[in-house]
Amino acid sequence: MDVAIGTDLVEIGRIKGAINRRGERFLNRIFTPNEIRYCQRQRAPYPCYAGRFAAKEAVFKALGKGWRLGMKWTEMEVLNDPQGQPYIILSGRVKTQAEEVGIRRFLISLSHTRDYALCQLLALKE
């Protein structure tokens, strides 16, 4: 089995600033309604948003395509299972691109400090 990796580190303050400046326009461009609901329920929503942003960047890196080919941020959804483990659901062009390069599933780890959010991601290929 082949593996692709993606890692991203995000300044939480940068995401907080974008949300405060652009509001719903930024949120709806980057995050799905499920992600927004989940983050808004958190005591500290900005680290949550930053972690999901980092995860989406890591997916783009693992795909090796960046934002090309008309892929959208909202075609990736970072959710949590009942035990709190994050996982990713793809749709649209992002899903098509993942299938074309053979990626079948992701293993993901999110972490944050006061200032930074980090995502480490393994994309498992068949």
N, C-alpha and C positions, 0 to 999 in steps of 0.2 A: 504494500500500500504506500503510495506517495503522499507527501505532506507538503503543504504550503503554509507559510507563517505570515502573520500580520501583527504588528505592535504599534501602539500609538500612546503618546503622553500628551495630555491636554491641561492647560492652565484653567482651573475652575473659574478664576476671575474673568477670563476672556469669554467664557460661555455665559456667565452671569451678566457681564456687560452687554453682550449681544441680545440676551433676553430682555434686559432692562431698556435698551435702546429701541429694539425692533418689535418687542412683544410677541403677540400671536403670529405675526407674519413670519418671524424667525422660527418659532416653535412649530408651526404647521408646515414649514418648508423642510425641516430636519427630522421631526419626530412624528410618530403615528399617534392617533388619539389614545390608544392603550398605553403607550409610553408616557404621554403627557399626564394621564390620570395617575399612573403609578408614581411618577416623580413628584407630582403635586401632593400626594398623600404622605410623602416623606417629611420628617421634621426639618431636614436640610435638603431641599430639592436641587440646588445647584450642583453638588457633587454627583447626584444621580443623573442629571442631564449630561454633565461632562463625561461620565463613564460611558453612557450610551453613545455620545458623540465619538469618543475614542474607539468604541467597538465598531462603529460604522466605518470610520477611517481605516481600522485594521482589516475589515472585510475588503474594502477597496484595494488595500495593499496586497492581501492574499490573492485576490483575483488578478493582480498585475495590470489593471486597466485604469485605475484612478476613476475620475468622473466621466470618462469618455463613454461613447456609445449610448448616450441618452439615459444613463442610469440615474435614478433618483434616490435621495437619502431615505425617503419614506418607503422604498421597496425593500428595506431591511428593518426588521423589528426585533428589538432586544427585550425579551421578557424574562421572568423568573419562574422556575418550577415551585411547587409547594414547599420544598426545602430551602428555597432561596437561591439555588444555582441558576445563573443566567444562561439563556440559550437564544439562538437567532433563528428567525423565520424569514425566508426570502420570498420575494414575489417579483413579477414584472421582468424587466430587462436584467436586473441583478441576478434573479434566479436563472434566467436563460444563460447568462454569461457563466455562472457557476457550473451549470450543467455542461456547457461547451468545453470547459477546462477540466471537467471530471470531478469537481468538488461535490461530495455527497452529504457531508455534515461538518459541523464546527465544534471544537472544544474551546471554551472561552473562560477567561478569568478576568474579573474587574477588581480594581483596588483604588483607594484614594487616600490622600493625606489632606491636611488643611488646605493646601494650595494646588495640588495636582490630582488628576485622575488618570489611571493607566489601564490599558487593555492589552492582554496577551491572548493571541488566538492561534489555534492550529486548525487548518482547513484540511480535512481528510479526503483524499482522492481514491477512487477505485482503480 
